[in-house]
Amino acid sequence: MDFTGFKEQIKQNFCLDLDSYKEKQLKRRIDNLMEREKKKDYVEYMGLLLASKETYEKFLDTLTINVTEFFRDKEAFTFFERNILPILIKNKYLKIWSAACANGAEPYSVAILLKELTPGCVYQIEATDIDANVLKMAMTGKYNVECLRNVSPHRLARFFYQDGEHYVIKEQVKQKVFFKKHDLLRDFFGQNYNLIICRNVVIYFTPQAQSLQQLTEKYKTK
Ligand SMILES: C[S@@+](CC[C@H](N)C(=O)[O-])C[C@H]1O[C@@H](n2cnc3c(N)ncnc32)[C@H](O)[C@@H]1O
């Protein structure tokens, strides 16, 4: 089986469309994984993926690159806080989508800003990702200090509590974010959002999968 055949098998068995990810880096990561699992070709590796849920989860984790942190790209968040949120909060109700939210640092950062700016504003943040493992972490809301390096001591004290070496997001923030599994390349999109945040994910897609036309197709309801 060649790489094209492997991708086809992945699509059939796991409903995961690897054709929409940039091939060079994808293949490099899969080949590294295969080597680590001591599998000599795609047939052997596919056998392992089908036999072991844990291996498939590791496979998905490596492919999807879950790197994130609170207030990632500080300048972007400062711009957002100063220039976009003040306009948005003129609405009585805000519906927000954090697409490809990884471990939840992004939607929780937005929830923190909204807590600070709009004690009276009603809002809801939907946060989605293709990777069920990171979503589990997001729902737990427990983070190491590296993930929190852009969080000020004031925010840390107000919105987190310490649990050993980790910090856990407080319930007042947690309850504003709803997590759900969602594949940007397959699943239909929700509607009527006041804000959609989708960062550091489409860079992994092929130019065709990135195209506006393809993405807007997903807005059509079922
Ligand atoms: C680098 S993280 C970005 C997290 C956050 N948006 C940020 O900017 O910090 C990329 C995330 O995209 C998710 N992802 C990759 N392919 C996806 C897809 N087809 N649909 C939804 N999420 C996807 C990964 O699981 C990963 O959590």
The ligand as an SDF file (V2000), in Angstrom:
LIG
                    3D

 27 29  0  0  0  0  0  0  0  0999 V2000
   -2.3900   24.4030   16.6240 C   0  0  0  0  0  0  0  0  0  0  0  0
   -3.9470   24.0100   17.3370 S   0  0  0  0  0  0  0  0  0  0  0  0
   -4.7290   25.6190   17.3480 C   0  0  0  0  0  0  0  0  0  0  0  0
   -5.4690   25.8770   18.6490 C   0  0  0  0  0  0  0  0  0  0  0  0
   -5.9950   27.3050   18.7940 C   0  0  0  0  0  0  0  0  0  0  0  0
   -6.9540   27.6240   17.7740 N   0  0  0  0  0  0  0  0  0  0  0  0
   -4.8580   28.2890   18.7910 C   0  0  0  0  0  0  0  0  0  0  0  0
   -4.7160   29.0310   17.8220 O   0  0  0  0  0  0  0  0  0  0  0  0
   -4.0940   28.3030   19.7630 O   0  0  0  0  0  0  0  0  0  0  0  0
   -4.7610   23.2230   15.9630 C   0  0  0  0  0  0  0  0  0  0  0  0
   -5.9980   22.4540   16.3540 C   0  0  0  0  0  0  0  0  0  0  0  0
   -6.7230   22.1580   15.1680 O   0  0  0  0  0  0  0  0  0  0  0  0
   -7.3620   20.9170   15.3520 C   0  0  0  0  0  0  0  0  0  0  0  0
   -7.7290   20.3890   14.0310 N   0  0  0  0  0  0  0  0  0  0  0  0
   -6.9230   19.8550   13.0670 C   0  0  0  0  0  0  0  0  0  0  0  0
   -7.6620   19.4670   12.0180 N   0  0  0  0  0  0  0  0  0  0  0  0
   -8.9570   19.7860   12.3000 C   0  0  0  0  0  0  0  0  0  0  0  0
  -10.1860   19.6230   11.6040 C   0  0  0  0  0  0  0  0  0  0  0  0
  -10.2310   19.0670   10.3980 N   0  0  0  0  0  0  0  0  0  0  0  0
  -11.3200   20.0320   12.2180 N   0  0  0  0  0  0  0  0  0  0  0  0
  -11.2910   20.5890   13.4560 C   0  0  0  0  0  0  0  0  0  0  0  0
  -10.1630   20.7550   14.1750 N   0  0  0  0  0  0  0  0  0  0  0  0
   -9.0010   20.3630   13.5930 C   0  0  0  0  0  0  0  0  0  0  0  0
   -6.3190   20.0930   16.0820 C   0  0  0  0  0  0  0  0  0  0  0  0
   -6.8810   18.9870   16.7450 O   0  0  0  0  0  0  0  0  0  0  0  0
   -5.7090   21.1340   17.0270 C   0  0  0  0  0  0  0  0  0  0  0  0
   -6.2890   21.0740   18.2980 O   0  0  0  0  0  0  0  0  0  0  0  0
  1  2  1  0
  2  3  1  0
  2 10  1  0
  3  4  1  0
  4  5  1  0
  5  6  1  0
  5  7  1  0
  7  8  2  0
  7  9  1  0
 10 11  1  0
 11 12  1  0
 11 26  1  0
 12 13  1  0
 13 14  1  0
 13 24  1  0
 14 15  1  0
 14 23  1  0
 15 16  2  0
 16 17  1  0
 17 18  1  0
 17 23  2  0
 18 19  1  0
 18 20  2  0
 20 21  1  0
 21 22  2  0
 22 23  1  0
 24 25  1  0
 24 26  1  0
 26 27  1  0
M  CHG  2   2   1   9  -1
M  END
$$$$
